[in-house]
Amino acid sequence: MRLLAFLGLFLSLALAAPEEVAREAVARWLKGELSPRLEEVLKAPPEEVPKLLERYALFPPPPKGLSVNLEGAKVEGSRVAFAAALGEEVGEVVVVLEGERVRRVFFRPEGLGLPAYLLTPLAGWGFVLLSLFWTLLLFQTSPFRAWLLEALALVRAHKGLYLFTNLFLYGLFALGALLAYGMPELARAMQVLFAGALEAIGLEKALGQGLPVLAGVIFYWNFSQGLFLTGLVPALFLGLPVLLLNALRYFAFGFALSPALMGGAFWLHFPTLLLELQAYILVTFGGLLLLAKTARGEGYGKGLRALLLSFYLGAYFLLLAAWYEAWEVGLL
């Protein structure tokens, strides 16, 4: 009986350990002991800046006024979450552990995470049906096929502008990838920053849920945040905002996803990059067409139709990219 009682006590302590480690980490994080301060970055010698940026990505400073309930922790594998609030906005502070080492701490507002329904098998099968239905209609007499043909005709009719957009944005990606060879530590810090942004939305929850669920989540995020919110919306303002935004995005992507960091895995990921980046190029091309048609007096309406057709074609590229990337993640 004493042995059983001892084992029970040991087990309870072992189970409580992650919560205690996480609780201590959150307390230190709230005091500012884990996040780098701005003056540290400004005063640091150049060789120390990448480490400080990486630390900033892993432990972003807590928002002012954030309150955290350190009781009732929710443990999910290597992640421990505590309920938190920022004024009227609720969310959670997430601590990511590697054994007893704290790897990351961040605040995730409730609205930032993925919708729970996307992580269900039903949503996965829904994405399968959407993919099959959309692809099938491209080979049938339907509005889906008509829009595809009109979008391709638009590209052919303005191949000079389309070629310029490709060369400009893919060129910035290549420039960033080349510069990463000379600044690998800074590029690695940028990579950690990107990974932290994806982890903050809860993308890791889709891993292990099956290929269709993961593909659907990837498509949802790239379509809603990449193609629509930071693609179509700025393109509506006569194209130039989306061109500038994507110029920064492509350079940063090239810097963080360079073969200098990824090695041979870069070529496995290359089809994903080609398809996803082409989707954003298409919406940028559409925005520039909107600018050109409006400037030539053809009217904002005609330019808007060109933009929407480019957006539609880009969305199908993202659909193909989502299936390949989900397969790639499963393979790795």
C-alpha positions as CSV (number, residue, x, y, z in Angstrom):
1,M,0.0,0.0,0.0
2,R,2.8,2.4,0.9
3,L,4.5,1.6,-2.5
4,L,1.2,2.4,-4.3
5,A,0.8,5.6,-2.3
6,F,4.4,6.6,-3.2
7,L,3.9,5.9,-6.8
8,G,0.7,7.9,-6.8
9,L,2.4,10.8,-5.2
10,F,5.3,10.6,-7.7
11,L,2.9,10.4,-10.6
12,S,1.0,13.5,-9.4
13,L,4.2,15.4,-9.0
14,A,5.3,14.4,-12.5
15,L,2.0,15.5,-14.0
16,A,2.1,18.8,-12.2
17,A,5.7,19.5,-13.3
18,P,4.8,21.0,-16.7
19,E,2.2,23.3,-15.1
20,E,4.7,24.5,-12.5
21,V,7.4,25.1,-15.1
22,A,4.9,26.9,-17.3
23,R,3.5,29.0,-14.4
24,E,7.0,30.1,-13.4
25,A,7.8,31.0,-17.0
26,V,4.6,33.1,-17.4
27,A,5.4,35.0,-14.1
28,R,8.9,35.8,-15.4
29,W,7.6,36.7,-18.8
30,L,5.0,39.1,-17.3
31,K,7.9,40.8,-15.3
32,G,9.8,41.3,-18.6
33,E,12.6,38.9,-17.7
34,L,12.3,36.8,-20.8
35,S,11.7,39.4,-23.6
36,P,14.5,41.6,-24.9
37,R,14.0,45.3,-24.3
38,L,14.3,47.9,-27.1
39,E,17.4,49.5,-25.6
40,E,19.1,46.1,-25.5
41,V,18.6,45.7,-29.3
42,L,19.7,49.3,-30.0
43,K,22.8,49.0,-27.9
44,A,23.8,45.5,-28.9
45,P,26.8,44.9,-31.2
46,P,25.8,43.7,-34.7
47,E,26.8,40.1,-34.0
48,E,24.4,39.9,-31.1
49,V,21.3,41.3,-32.9
50,P,20.2,38.0,-34.5
51,K,20.1,36.3,-31.1
52,L,18.1,39.2,-29.7
53,L,15.7,39.1,-32.6
54,E,15.3,35.3,-32.2
55,R,14.6,35.8,-28.5
56,Y,12.0,38.5,-29.4
57,A,10.3,36.0,-31.7
58,L,10.2,33.3,-29.1
59,F,9.2,35.6,-26.2
60,P,7.4,38.6,-27.6
61,P,6.8,41.2,-24.9
62,P,3.5,40.8,-23.1
63,P,0.9,43.5,-24.0
64,K,0.4,46.2,-21.4
65,G,-2.5,45.5,-19.2
66,L,-2.5,41.8,-19.8
67,S,-3.9,39.8,-16.9
68,V,-3.3,36.0,-16.6
69,N,-5.1,33.4,-14.5
70,L,-2.2,31.2,-13.4
71,E,-4.6,28.6,-11.9
72,G,-6.4,26.0,-13.9
73,A,-3.8,25.5,-16.6
74,K,-4.7,23.5,-19.7
75,V,-2.1,21.0,-20.7
76,E,-2.0,19.7,-24.3
77,G,1.1,17.7,-25.0
78,S,4.1,20.0,-24.8
79,R,1.9,23.1,-24.6
80,V,0.4,24.6,-21.4
81,A,-2.2,27.4,-21.7
82,F,-3.5,29.9,-19.1
83,A,-6.7,31.9,-19.5
84,A,-5.8,35.6,-20.1
85,A,-7.5,38.9,-20.8
86,L,-6.5,42.2,-22.3
87,G,-9.2,44.6,-21.3
88,E,-12.4,43.1,-22.8
89,E,-10.5,40.9,-25.2
90,V,-10.1,37.3,-23.9
91,G,-7.5,34.8,-25.0
92,E,-4.8,32.6,-23.6
93,V,-1.1,32.7,-22.8
94,V,0.6,29.7,-24.3
95,V,3.8,28.2,-23.0
96,V,5.6,25.7,-25.3
97,L,7.9,23.3,-23.5
98,E,10.8,21.0,-24.6
99,G,11.1,18.7,-21.6
100,E,11.6,21.1,-18.7
101,R,13.0,23.8,-20.9
102,V,10.7,26.7,-21.9
103,R,10.9,27.2,-25.7
104,R,8.3,29.9,-26.3
105,V,5.7,32.1,-24.5
106,F,3.1,34.2,-26.3
107,F,-0.4,35.6,-25.9
108,R,-3.0,34.4,-28.3
109,P,-6.3,36.4,-28.5
110,E,-9.4,34.3,-28.9
111,G,-10.1,35.7,-32.4
112,L,-6.6,35.0,-33.7
113,G,-6.7,31.3,-33.5
114,L,-8.1,29.0,-36.2
115,P,-11.9,28.3,-36.0
116,A,-12.5,25.0,-34.2
117,Y,-14.7,23.6,-37.0
118,L,-11.7,23.6,-39.4
119,L,-10.0,21.0,-37.3
120,T,-12.8,18.4,-37.6
121,P,-13.0,15.5,-40.0
122,L,-16.1,17.0,-41.5
123,A,-14.2,20.1,-42.5
124,G,-11.5,17.9,-44.1
125,W,-14.0,16.0,-46.2
126,G,-15.7,19.3,-47.1
127,F,-12.3,20.5,-48.5
128,V,-11.9,17.3,-50.4
129,L,-15.4,17.9,-52.0
130,L,-14.6,21.5,-52.7
131,S,-11.4,20.6,-54.5
132,L,-13.0,17.8,-56.6
133,F,-16.0,19.9,-57.4
134,W,-14.0,23.0,-58.4
135,T,-11.5,20.9,-60.5
136,L,-14.3,19.0,-62.2
137,L,-16.1,22.2,-63.2
138,L,-13.0,23.6,-64.8
139,F,-13.4,20.8,-67.5
140,Q,-17.1,21.3,-67.9
141,T,-19.1,24.1,-69.5
142,S,-19.7,26.2,-66.4
143,P,-19.0,29.7,-65.0
144,F,-15.9,28.2,-63.3
145,R,-14.4,27.2,-66.6
146,A,-15.5,30.5,-68.2
147,W,-13.8,32.6,-65.5
148,L,-10.6,30.4,-65.8
149,L,-10.4,31.0,-69.6
150,E,-11.1,34.7,-69.2
151,A,-8.4,35.0,-66.6
152,L,-5.9,33.1,-68.8
153,A,-6.8,35.3,-71.8
154,L,-6.2,38.3,-69.6
155,V,-2.7,37.1,-68.8
156,R,-2.0,36.5,-72.4
157,A,-3.3,39.9,-73.4
158,H,-1.1,41.7,-70.9
159,K,1.9,39.4,-70.9
160,G,4.3,42.3,-70.6
161,L,2.9,43.4,-67.3
162,Y,2.5,39.8,-66.1
163,L,6.2,39.1,-67.0
164,F,7.3,42.3,-65.1
165,T,5.3,41.3,-62.0
166,N,6.9,37.8,-62.0
167,L,10.4,39.0,-62.6
168,F,10.1,41.8,-60.0
169,L,8.7,39.6,-57.2
170,Y,10.5,36.4,-57.8
171,G,13.6,38.5,-58.2
172,L,13.2,39.9,-54.8
173,F,12.7,36.4,-53.4
174,A,15.9,35.3,-55.1
175,L,17.8,38.4,-53.7
176,G,16.6,37.6,-50.2
177,A,17.7,33.9,-50.6
178,L,21.1,34.9,-51.8
179,L,21.7,37.5,-49.0
180,A,20.8,34.7,-46.4
181,Y,24.1,33.0,-47.3
182,G,26.0,35.9,-46.0
183,M,23.8,36.5,-42.9
184,P,22.6,33.0,-41.9
185,E,22.0,33.9,-38.2
186,L,19.8,36.9,-39.1
187,A,18.0,34.8,-41.6
188,R,17.4,32.1,-39.0
189,A,16.0,34.7,-36.6
190,M,13.6,35.8,-39.4
191,Q,12.6,32.1,-39.9
192,V,11.9,31.7,-36.1
193,L,9.7,34.9,-36.3
194,F,7.6,33.4,-39.2
195,A,7.3,30.1,-37.4
196,G,6.2,31.9,-34.2
197,A,3.4,33.7,-36.1
198,L,2.1,30.4,-37.5
199,E,2.3,28.8,-34.0
200,A,0.4,31.8,-32.5
201,I,-2.6,31.1,-34.7
202,G,-2.7,27.4,-33.6
203,L,-1.6,25.9,-36.9
204,E,0.2,23.1,-35.0
205,K,-3.3,21.8,-34.0
206,A,-4.0,20.7,-37.5
207,L,-0.9,18.4,-37.6
208,G,-1.9,14.8,-37.0
209,Q,-5.6,15.5,-37.9
210,G,-5.1,13.9,-41.4
211,L,-4.1,15.2,-44.8
212,P,-7.5,16.7,-45.8
213,V,-7.8,18.7,-42.5
214,L,-4.3,20.0,-42.8
215,A,-4.8,20.9,-46.5
216,G,-8.0,22.7,-45.6
217,V,-6.4,24.7,-42.8
218,I,-3.5,25.7,-45.0
219,F,-5.8,26.8,-47.8
220,Y,-8.0,28.8,-45.3
221,W,-5.1,30.7,-43.9
222,N,-3.3,31.4,-47.1
223,F,-6.6,32.4,-48.8
224,S,-8.0,34.6,-46.0
225,Q,-4.9,36.2,-44.7
226,G,-2.6,36.1,-47.8
227,L,-4.7,36.3,-50.9
228,F,-7.7,38.3,-49.6
229,L,-6.7,40.4,-46.6
230,T,-3.2,41.4,-47.7
231,G,-3.7,40.8,-51.5
232,L,-7.1,41.7,-52.8
233,V,-7.9,44.4,-50.3
234,P,-4.8,46.6,-50.8
235,A,-5.0,45.9,-54.6
236,L,-8.4,47.7,-54.6
237,F,-6.5,50.9,-54.0
238,L,-5.2,51.0,-57.5
239,G,-2.6,48.3,-57.2
240,L,0.4,50.1,-55.8
241,P,-0.2,49.2,-52.1
242,V,-0.2,45.5,-52.9
243,L,2.9,45.8,-55.1
244,L,4.8,47.4,-52.2
245,L,3.4,45.0,-49.6
246,N,4.4,41.9,-51.7
247,A,7.8,43.4,-52.5
248,L,8.5,43.3,-48.7
249,R,6.9,39.9,-48.3
250,Y,8.8,38.2,-51.1
251,F,12.2,39.6,-50.0
252,A,11.4,38.4,-46.4
253,F,10.2,35.0,-47.6
254,G,13.4,34.6,-49.7
255,F,15.6,35.5,-46.7
256,A,13.8,33.2,-44.3
257,L,13.3,30.2,-46.7
258,S,16.7,30.3,-48.4
259,P,18.5,27.1,-49.3
260,A,21.2,28.5,-47.0
261,L,18.9,27.4,-44.1
262,M,16.8,24.7,-45.5
263,G,19.4,22.8,-47.4
264,G,18.1,19.9,-49.6
265,A,14.6,20.3,-48.1
266,F,14.3,23.6,-50.0
267,W,13.8,21.6,-53.3
268,L,11.1,19.5,-51.7
269,H,9.4,22.8,-50.6
270,F,10.0,24.5,-54.0
271,P,6.7,23.5,-55.6
272,T,4.8,25.0,-52.6
273,L,6.7,28.2,-53.0
274,L,6.2,28.3,-56.7
275,L,2.4,27.8,-56.4
276,E,1.8,30.0,-53.4
277,L,4.0,32.9,-54.6
278,Q,2.3,32.7,-58.0
279,A,-1.1,33.2,-56.4
280,Y,0.1,36.4,-54.8
281,I,1.8,37.5,-58.0
282,L,-1.6,37.0,-59.8
283,V,-3.5,39.3,-57.4
284,T,-0.6,41.9,-57.7
285,F,-0.9,41.6,-61.5
286,G,-4.6,42.2,-61.2
287,G,-4.1,45.3,-59.0
288,L,-1.7,46.8,-61.5
289,L,-4.2,46.1,-64.3
290,L,-6.8,47.9,-62.2
291,L,-4.4,50.9,-62.1
292,A,-3.6,50.7,-65.8
293,K,-7.2,50.5,-67.0
294,T,-8.3,53.3,-64.6
295,A,-5.4,55.5,-65.7
296,R,-6.2,54.9,-69.4
297,G,-9.8,56.0,-68.9
298,E,-11.3,52.5,-69.4
299,G,-13.0,52.8,-66.0
300,Y,-12.5,51.4,-62.5
301,G,-15.2,48.8,-63.2
302,K,-13.3,47.1,-66.0
303,G,-10.1,47.2,-64.0
304,L,-12.0,45.7,-61.0
305,R,-13.2,42.8,-63.1
306,A,-9.6,42.1,-64.2
307,L,-8.5,42.1,-60.6
308,L,-11.3,39.7,-59.5
309,L,-10.4,37.3,-62.4
310,S,-6.8,37.3,-61.3
311,F,-7.8,36.8,-57.7
312,Y,-9.9,33.8,-58.8
313,L,-7.0,32.2,-60.7
314,G,-4.8,32.8,-57.7
315,A,-7.2,31.1,-55.4
316,Y,-7.0,27.9,-57.5
317,F,-3.2,28.0,-57.3
318,L,-3.5,28.2,-53.5
319,L,-5.8,25.2,-53.6
320,L,-3.2,23.1,-55.4
321,A,-0.5,24.4,-53.2
322,A,-2.4,23.5,-50.0
323,W,-2.7,19.8,-51.1
324,Y,1.0,19.6,-52.0
325,E,2.2,21.4,-48.8
326,A,0.0,19.1,-46.6
327,W,1.5,16.1,-48.3
328,E,5.0,17.6,-47.9
329,V,4.5,18.2,-44.2
330,G,3.3,14.7,-43.7
331,L,6.3,13.4,-45.5
332,L,8.7,15.4,-43.3
